[in-house]
Amino acid sequence: MESFDYIVVGGGSGGSAAAGRLAIDGTRRVCLIEAGGRNNNVLIKTPGFMPFIRNSSNYKFDTVPQRGLNGRIGYQPRGKGLGGSSAINAMVYIRGNKWDYDNWAEMGCTGWSYDDVLPWFKQCEANERGESDYHGAGGPLFVSDQRSPNPTSRAFVEAAAELQMRTNADFNGDQQEGFGLYQVTQRDGERWSAARAYVEPIREQGNFAIRTDTLVERLVVEQGRVTGVMVKRGNRSEMLYARRGIILSAGAFGSPQIMMLSGIGPAEHLKQQGINVVLDRSAVGSNLQDHIDYVSGWETKSDVPIGGTLKGTFKMAAAILEHRRKRTGAMTTPYAEAGGFWTVMDDSPAPDVQWHFVPAVLEDHGRENVKGYGFSLHACVLRPESRGTVRLGSNDATAPPIIDPNFLDDEHDIAVLREGIRLSHRIADAPQMQSFSPADRHPVDLQDNAALDDLIRNRADTVYHPVGTCRMGADTDAVVDPTLKVNGLDGLWIADASVMPKIVSGNTNAPSIMIGERCADFIKTSET
């Protein structure tokens, strides 16, 4: 039985950060376990190849039929392999709003206010703009301005300005509100995943073991302490022992799944699956939150956007050659090139809608092949009130979890989304965007609430930010305490988006990395 000081389960955003920070000084023997592969290939590293990333790097989960989406089954892509979802995402670097973290602190998460987390965001970051009050320059996570944004994306920002909405050059600075081009997790025109930031630079260290293509079947709990993990690689199962502890970083779906497979979760549900109850915790797998999102789309006569035509194919081929030679050009696109944050409801404490502008036509998460040119505009509800669950469909670790985001269960969410879509169309109607002669792909009477709501329920889905299923808090029902240690067990911490008590107002990759950094620090502090 092989032993380590710490075992980190999951090589995604939080897990890569936690493992890298625990191992880097060489004083701890650390093992990072990842169910997928290394993700060290040109499809992952080249931003513009994002739509063509292989199935082996994406779990491609489905939800249960969603009542709020007219019974449709939602799609939940999640990263598999080192880097996790940071290896397949749109690379947008957003931390959330100051209000989010101050609200966490008010909810009982002591030490998680904005002033508490800002130094950790700065420590993570190597921003090409340099160090400032809001940014770091010496961290492992490279953050860059886009090298070659599409002219359509710049026009979108100018169109918002034509509506008297402020232009914002830094959504992670003093103020989140406004519209602009996103900064991205890229270095020299290549994707910079959490694994490239934290794992790859130290993979040859003798104290750091990386086990890819290794599935964690369950945690081993002995007399109230987590002492190891049962893993399966190929047809072989074995136990790996952790002298000091386990850090669970399998994400908002994987972490509660592993907890429940280990007998930690809602007792009645575990019994139904034939699992012995180790610790009855109703909050495990509950409190699922995700950003519900609607994509408006327009076709254009202009060939300036990215297009699925013969001419567009030739342009893509030329862009691939340029990227291989110089790491510049259209293949550096994150696709979600521009966007913004704005408040559409009078009672919101902070911007309540986020937009992602894509200079191409997207249908069904990009899975539908659309010919021609155009642009798409995502609008998502930043702080949804609907809550869902993650449950087991089987006591087999290879089976996918049962995911129920319960989208649009709360009327607040559809009311916010309705106003966000209306603003999307106002921006598209501004002179800058009208210069591309756009034609709406899904026309509807925007003033008819019933018609608009039906369109939303027929087309809305996730924008890929599930959180909250192992929530942090000071109350006895919370899964982890504010130091990310699991309540009721020794030797177990959680470091991923599942610990968020409430979803942040923005993309979740950067906050997940920050959580991983903090978890490693909490553990180091506990050693002394």
Helices and strands as residue ranges (DSSP letters): E 2-9, H 13-23, E 30-33, H 42-45, G 47-52, G 55-57, E 61-66, G 67-69, E 72-76, G 84-87, H 98-106, H 114-124, E 125-127, E 141-143, H 151-162, E 178-181, E 186-187, E 190-191, H 194-198, G 200-202, E 208-211, E 215-222, E 225-233, E 236-248, H 251-261, E 264-265, H 267-272, E 279-280, E 292-300, E 307-308, H 310-326, G 330-332, E 338-342, E 353-358, G 364-366, E 372-381, E 389-391, E 402-404, H 411-428, H 431-434, E 438-440, H 449-459, E 461-462, E 492-494, G 497-499, H 509-527
